[in-house]
Amino acid sequence: MKLYDFPLSGNCHKVRLMLSLLQLDYDLVFVNLKEGEQKTAAFLQLNPLGQVPVLIDEEVVICDSQAILVYLARRYGGEQWLPTDAKSMSQVMKWLSITANNIQNSIAAARLHFLFNIQLDLDLAQQKAYQILQIFNEHLSRREWLECSRPTIADIACFPYIALAPQGKISLDAYPHVTAWINRIKDLPGYISMPGIG
Ligand SMILES: N[C@@H](CCC(=O)N[C@@H](CS)C(=O)NCC(=O)O)C(=O)O
């Protein structure tokens, strides 16, 4: 397998973490986002959206971190990481949508502003970030994992940008159930970190 990657990307880290938890071998291909390598003709052949991560597994090319997690879980993870019964699968998928929308547009957006000087409505991003953290904290006050009483790709998909929240000047201090969940993920066998996650 080959992962087109940028080290500071939380979306790429979801995939690196999943590959490690599944103990899968792969090659990393560095895509220099700062130099615009993701917009070259060659890369756009892989992902017309011009974004990392992209995973290639033999003849299969997958873009979008959530889609890649679904692929890895189904292809290599058995029932553990993405269960196939209708209720459990829909519960896991809900969190994939939440991370791609609510987390990306709030917590991840604030981080982009401070780390890469991206101009955006910071007040709105931070306000939405605290709303979503409150929802996670309440949800995790009653369970250890987001769904299914065990780690699934729901947890892996939501983890990086929440753990990276302090880089967007969003404090996790008021969310003890979220920080306990972060620590449980860090304790998983095969866990790997990335720059910005302590
Ligand atoms: N929905 C996509 C978003 C991917 C994304 O935003 N990738 C960023 C890095 S985290 C990127 O490649 N940005 C460069 C660009 O948009 O030009 C996913 O989950 O993979």
The ligand as a MOL file (V3000), in Angstrom:
LIG
                    3D

  0  0  0     0  0            999 V3000
M  V30 BEGIN CTAB
M  V30 COUNTS 20 19 0 0 0
M  V30 BEGIN ATOM
M  V30 1 N -12.5790 15.4340 3.3350 0
M  V30 2 C -11.1730 15.2470 3.0980 0
M  V30 3 C -10.4490 16.5580 3.3940 0
M  V30 4 C -8.9790 16.4290 3.0320 0
M  V30 5 C -8.2320 17.7180 3.3210 0
M  V30 6 O -8.7750 18.7380 3.7340 0
M  V30 7 N -6.9160 17.6310 3.0710 0
M  V30 8 C -6.0650 18.7570 3.3030 0
M  V30 9 C -4.9640 18.3870 4.2830 0
M  V30 10 S -5.6580 18.0340 5.8580 0
M  V30 11 C -5.4090 19.1720 2.0000 0
M  V30 12 O -4.9770 18.3320 1.2410 0
M  V30 13 N -5.3250 20.4810 1.7640 0
M  V30 14 C -4.6940 21.0150 0.6190 0
M  V30 15 C -5.6220 21.6970 -0.3140 0
M  V30 16 O -6.8550 21.6780 -0.1000 0
M  V30 17 O -5.1200 22.3020 -1.2690 0
M  V30 18 C -10.6280 14.1160 3.9640 0
M  V30 19 O -11.2200 13.8160 5.0050 0
M  V30 20 O -9.6250 13.4870 3.5780 0
M  V30 END ATOM
M  V30 BEGIN BOND
M  V30 1 1 1 2
M  V30 2 1 2 3
M  V30 3 1 2 18
M  V30 4 1 3 4
M  V30 5 1 4 5
M  V30 6 2 5 6
M  V30 7 1 5 7
M  V30 8 1 7 8
M  V30 9 1 8 9
M  V30 10 1 8 11
M  V30 11 1 9 10
M  V30 12 2 11 12
M  V30 13 1 11 13
M  V30 14 1 13 14
M  V30 15 1 14 15
M  V30 16 2 15 16
M  V30 17 1 15 17
M  V30 18 2 18 19
M  V30 19 1 18 20
M  V30 END BOND
M  V30 END CTAB
M  END
